[in-house]
Amino acid sequence: MNSMNSKNSLYIMINFIKKIIKKPVKKIFEWTEKTSAAAGYKVAPKIFTKDIYIPIEIIAIFIYISLLTTLSFDLDLSLSGVFGLMVFLAIVMFFSVILIKRTYKEFTSDDEGVMLTGFIIIFIVFLSGALKIYGIPVWAVPTSMTAILITLLISPVVAGVASLIVSIFLGILFDFSITIFLFSFLGNIISIYFATKVKNRQDIVKIGYYIILMNIVFIGSFSFIENWESDMVLPSVLWSAVNGISSVMLVSAFLPYLERFFSKTTSIRLLELSDFNQPLLKRMKFETPGSFHHALMVASLSEAAAEVVGAHPLLCRVGAYYHDVGKIVTPEYFIENQSDASSKHDDLKSQMSSFVVISHVKEGVRLAKEYGLDKIVIDIIQQHHGTSLVHYFYMKAIENGQTEPEKSVYRYPGPRPKTKESAIVMLADSVEAASRTLEEPSYTHLQEMVYKIINNKFIDDQLTEVELTLADLHKIAEKFVNILAGIFHSRVEYPEEKEAEKERKEEKSTDADKNLQ
């Protein structure tokens, strides 16, 4: 009975929190939808470009000095106190770097990621100091935005380390309180956990519910541990609700701009790009239906292969959708879009045909930029052929009497794939196109074809800049074969309607004869 009552109480509390948070969050979502540049529309985001490279060391020093200055000012430290704080901050930063290097190596070479993390940490520490000056209780400080933003934009690992740093600073800032440290850190851990499950922008609201609930539980438990006065509990609970609401609102407001300025693409953004109502995909669907169908097949192959080698399945799927968008410019020069038997290439020289085919990569990059696609998707478009040879037209040039034609003329400009996702899309693209040429797509023939294509890409040095092992390539090949075998499986031949009707009539006639006998 008690458990039932506690469940009902919890349900009532969650509904109450939802009512409080729903309206303000809805308004902030409407505002961000209007002000953020939606994917797929032609935009020229000049205010969101960052062309200056800043070394990671400079960024780290700036973060260190900013935090030191903020804390020293807010705590009104003496010279010896500032020196002690310098040493303490140096130790915290040093061990944070070691922890990140051991758990998430890629971060140390990501200058934009380091800058973004530093910006968020500095912002929340500055905000905490400002709120303290204006007499706002610590329970209202939206520290959870640190965890949510860094989880969505970079990694849960980095978010965990950043949350620890922010929580330490918050504890120092508010009278060196271990209670404040635990309050902040636990709220951030909860935020990281639920931020990893976010699939769309509305899911961010749900994190706010859990933050508020966690804050209420924490304040309730510590009010007993520290023997708070009864009149302190309710205001603290209300301020903690403000914490959850403001965290979600700040994340919703900042996320679109941070994504664009720091060239970060979240799963939310990728899901938005995968919508077939995106203007560029819609153009592809109607202007190049053959290429669009090919892209869907490549997406299925790529997503499945990504799952078995630890790549990003959603990124592979979205990259595959857009990899051939450049064919929109000259659709009739690609066989999957040709409706008649004759080919446009019949009237062109091999070199010119090769140029037209190769140009679809350059045109794809141009269209992707014009329609405001993210850099990570543009990279897949640019790299999905690497520096491969346009073999058909190269061999045709030799057949037409050219002696040793220059291979560079018949090669894509590159660059070669630099990520697992780009390499997987490249392999899936080649395999899907080749599978259509098989007269008898049996399992054995498909297996031979897939392994031959992957081996040729490997020999041609197209995979030298990607961290894919031979075991990974074997897993990718097996996954491709299984999917293609399912697509090209043999079908039962059904008898035609006339023959079936004829057989039924004969059976009726036989039955009638038997009845007469």
FENFEN-V967547 format. One record per run of one state. SS is the DSSP state (2 for helix, 1 for strand, 0 for the rest). FROM is the first residue (numbers start at 1). TO is the last residue. If there is no record, write none. Layout:
BEGIN
SS & FROM & TO
SS & FROM & TO
END
This chain:
BEGIN
0 & 1 & 1
2 & 2 & 35
0 & 36 & 45
2 & 46 & 48
0 & 49 & 55
2 & 56 & 75
0 & 76 & 78
2 & 79 & 103
0 & 104 & 104
2 & 105 & 109
0 & 110 & 110
2 & 111 & 133
0 & 134 & 137
2 & 138 & 140
0 & 141 & 143
2 & 144 & 153
0 & 154 & 155
2 & 156 & 173
0 & 174 & 177
2 & 178 & 195
0 & 196 & 202
2 & 203 & 225
0 & 226 & 229
2 & 230 & 261
0 & 262 & 266
2 & 267 & 273
0 & 274 & 278
2 & 279 & 287
0 & 288 & 288
2 & 289 & 309
0 & 310 & 312
2 & 313 & 322
0 & 323 & 324
2 & 325 & 328
0 & 329 & 330
2 & 331 & 333
0 & 334 & 334
2 & 335 & 337
0 & 338 & 343
2 & 344 & 347
0 & 348 & 349
2 & 350 & 370
0 & 371 & 374
2 & 375 & 383
0 & 384 & 388
1 & 389 & 389
0 & 390 & 390
2 & 391 & 399
0 & 400 & 406
2 & 407 & 410
1 & 411 & 411
0 & 412 & 419
2 & 420 & 435
0 & 436 & 442
2 & 443 & 459
0 & 460 & 469
2 & 470 & 487
0 & 488 & 496
2 & 497 & 516
0 & 517 & 517
END
